[in-house]
Amino acid sequence: MGRLLRCILLAAAATITMSGSAGARPWPADDQTIQIIVPAQGHGSTRDAIVQLITTKLAQKLGRNLQILNQGGAAGNIAAELAAKAPADGSALFFAWGEILALHPAADRAQSAAQSFDPIVLIGDTPNILIVNNDLPVHNLAEFTAYVRGHPGVVNFGSIGNGSYMHLAGLLYMNVTDTNMVHIPYSAAGLATSNLISGEIQSMFQLIPGALEPLRAQKVRALGVMAATRSPTLPDVPTMAEQGHPELQSSNWFALLAPKGAPADAIAAVNTAVNEILQEPDVRRRLIELGVSPRGGTPADLEAHMLEEQKKWRRIVSVSDMSIR
């Protein structure tokens, strides 16, 4: 990595260095620290907890020093550009999520991060979950849809802003069910959730981590998880598929990638290590506590997932006649 780029990264990043145990190097390289570039400032979010958990375990598995470099700005594009320009020798990895790898390309942004990287592994996802105000007279997806159809343009749903997963999940729901709801964008998920509890809005297609506290306190009601299988975090909540709508799937997801052209043995070593990490009971337990469903798989699995997600959300953006820029 060039001296200028290294200085930019180190100056801009909140850095955490984690030392792995001694062991054989999984690919030919010197003792340079492996950098995991994260396109956001670390501030205690679910994604911060995920990357720190995986990085700590990965350092132990690979027997190397790993360094988290946080770089926010420009909806993740600054970090994506820095990571894409890093040497493709296995010394730099990119930790990113669905908004950067699928939603932005779906909106035809100038930069598509997915095209600048080789996929390594899908770590996990956090599905959207339909939650409603306790006073709304519905208790499952069918009743909710019937109610929305009976009140066209009246029932509203909150999100953290245009183009967010919460927003697009609502658009997907309306497209699939041929219903009409009003989108209410908020600047923060906490405010939207508070207004849902008070009844100022009636519903949210919240992400599971943000829904856990009000659900456990019984301040809102869950109607369905937007995933193919039930969430291990909320196993009692049925999926949309179980309720007749398998096409209603939406989740934010987290992945590791490498700059385009990274050595195949480096990609294979990291993929193998992360898949093993995701099978460790303590890791699975922690991810589930966070509201994350552990995934794993091959680099080809991640590539297929990214392409399918881009295709799905590009269609929803198009038919909804909106931009998420």
N, C-alpha and C positions, 0 to 999 in steps of 0.2 A: 504494500500500500504506500502511495506517495507521501512525502513528509507533510505537504500542505493538507491533503485529505485527512491524514491522521490528526493533524492539529485541529482541523474543523470539527472532527468527530469528538475528540477529547474535550475541546472547549465547550461544545454544545451539550454534551451528554452528562447525565447523572450516572455515575459509573459504579458498578458493583463487581468486584473481582472475586472469583471463586476458584479455589485450587483443588484440582483433582488428585487422587492418589497416584502413586508411581505405577507405571505399567507400560506395556508395549504400545508403540505408536500405531494407530490403525491405518495410516497412509504415509507415504514418504513426505517428510517436511521437516523443517527445523523446529525449534522450541517456541516459535512465535505463539503468543496468546491467540486463541480463537475468539473472535468478536461476534456477538449476537446483537445486531442492530434492530432496535425497536422504534417504530414510527410514532412515538408519543412520549410525552414527559411522564415519568413515573409518579403516580400520585395515589397509590393504594387501590387501584381498580382491580376487577377480576382478571383482566389480561396481565396486569403486573404480577399478580399472585401466580398465574400460570407460568409465565416466562421465568420467574425466579425459581419456582419448583422444578421445572424441567431443566433449567440451566445447572442448578446444583447437582441434580442426579446425573446429567450428561457429563459434567466435569469428572465425576467419579468413574463413570463407565469408560470414558475415553482416556483417563489418566492425564488430563491436560488442564491448563488454566483457561477458564472461560470468562469473558468480560461482557457485561450487558452495557450497551451504549444507547441511551434514550435520546431521541431527536424528534421533537414535535414540529408542527408547522405545515401549512399548505395541504391539509387533509391527508398527511402521510407521504406526500410526494417528495418532500425534501429528503427524508430518510431513505425512501425507495431509490432515489437517484444516487445518493451516497453509497448505498449498499450495492447497487448495480455496477458502480464504478470500482468497487473494491476488487482486489486480485481474485481471479477465479482459480484459487489453489487450495481451497478448503479452509482457509484461515478466516473467512468471514461468512456468517449466516444471516438470514433475514427472517425475523419473527413478525408475521403479519396476520391479518384477519380478513374476513369476508368483505367488509366495506372497501378495503383497498384492492383486494384481489378479484372482486366480482362486481360490486355496486358501481365503482368508478368506471371500470371498463364498459359496464352496461350503459352508462350515461354518455359513452363516446368521448370521454375526457381525452385530452391531448396525450397524456401519459398513461400507459397501461402497465402496471408493475408486473403483472403475471407474465408479460412477454419478455421481460428482462432477466428472468430467473429460471433456474432448474428446480422443479419441485422435489422435496425430500419426503415430507410426511405430514399427514393431517393429524393434529394432536387431539382435538376435541371440538365440540360445539355446544352452544347455549341456545336451545330452541326458543322461539317465541311462544308465548302462552296467552290465550284469550282470557282476560280477567274482567269482571264486571262489578259495578256497584251492587252492594247487598240488597238494595231496594228494588233493583230491576227484576221483574217477575219472570225470570228464566233460570233454568238449572242445567241446561245442556245445549249443545250446538244447534240442534233442530229447533228448540224453543227460541233461542236467540235469533236465528235466521228468520223464523216466522214473525217475531216481534219487529225486527228491522224492516221486513217487507211490509208490515202493517203500519209502519211509521217512516215512510221514505223521506230522506233528507232531514230527519229529526234527531235520530240517535247519533251521537258523536263518539269519536275515539281520539285519545290523546297520544302524542308521540314526542320524541325529543327533537323533532324538526323534519323539514322536508328532506326526503332522500335517505332517512334513517331506516334501519331494519324494521322498527315499529311502524313507520309510515308505509313502507312497501308491503309489509305483511297485511296491513289493512287494505291496501289496494288489491293485493292478491285475493283476499277474502271476498271483496266486493265483485271482482272480476269472475271468480269461480261461482259465486252464489247469485250473481246478477242482482245485487242489492245496491242501495244508495245510502251512504253514511257521510257524516261531516267530519273532516279531519281538523283537529285542533293541535297545532304545533306548540311545544313548550321549549324553553331554553334549558331545562333540566328535568331529568326523569323523576326526581323527588317531588317537584312541584306538581307534575302531572299526576303522580300517584296520590298525592294529598288531595287533589281536586277530584280524583276518582272516588276516594273514600268519602268525601263530603257530598258527592253527588253533582258537582258542577259539570263533570263529564260522566258518561255512562259506561265506557269501556276502554280498554287498552289492549293492544297486542304487544304486551311487555315481554322483555327477555327474562328468562327464569331467574337469574341472579337478582334482578330488581324486584321480582314479585314475591320472593321467599318470605321476607319479613311481614308484609301485610297479609299474606295468605296464612302464615302460621299464627298470626294474631286474629285471624278470622275477620279482618276488616274489609276484605274483598272476596269474591267467589271465582274459582277457576272453572272454566268450561271445556277447555281442550288444549292439548299441547300440539304444536305444529311440527311434528316429527313422525318418522316412520314407525318408531317404537316408543314406548313410554319412557319418560325421563327417570333415571335411577334416583334422582333427587326428589321427585314427586311421583312415586310409583302408583299412587291412587288416582291420579288425574288421567283420564282416557285421552288418547290421541284423536286428532281430527279424522285419521284414517278409520279408526274404530267406529266413528260416528258417520261414516259414509262419504268422507271426502279425503281420499289418499293424496290428492293433488295439493292439498293445503299444507305445504311444508315450507318452513322458513326458520332459519337460525343463523346467528353469527357464528363463525368458526375460526379456528386458530391453526396456523401451519408454520412449518419451517421450510425455507427455501435457500438456495445458494445462487451466487452470481452466475449468469449464463456461462456454460463451458467448464464448470467445476469438475474436478476429477471424479470419475465414476466410483473409485474405491472410497473416496471421501463421502460421497452421497450414500453409498451402501453402508458404510460404517455408522454414520449418523442415523440413518433409517433403522438399522438393526438395533442400535442402542435405544432409540426413542420407543420403538415397539416393545422392547424388553422393559423399559421404564414404565410404560403404560400398563403393564401387567402386574406391577408391584402393588401389593395390597394397600400400603400406606399412600401411594400416589393416587390410586383409584379412589380411595376414601376421601382424600383431600379435594380432588377434582369434583367429586360428587357433592361434597359439602359446599363448594363454590357455585354449584348449579351447572357444572360442565359434564357433558357425557363424553367419556374417553373414547377415542376412535382408533387411530393407527392405520396401518396398511402400507402399500407400496408407493413409490413415487408416481407410478402410472395411475394409481387410484386417486391421488391428490390432483394430478393433472386433469383427469376426467371430471372430477368434482368441480374444479375451477371453471372448466369450459361449460359444464351443465348449468352452474350457477349464473354465469354471465349470460348464457342464452335465455334462461328463465326470466331474469330481472330485466334484460333488454326488452323482452316481449311485454312485460308488465309496464315498464316505463313508456313504451311505444303506444300501447292500447289506452293507457291512461292520459296520454297527451300531456305529459309533464316532463320537466327537466329536474334532475337532482344535483345539478351543479351548485 
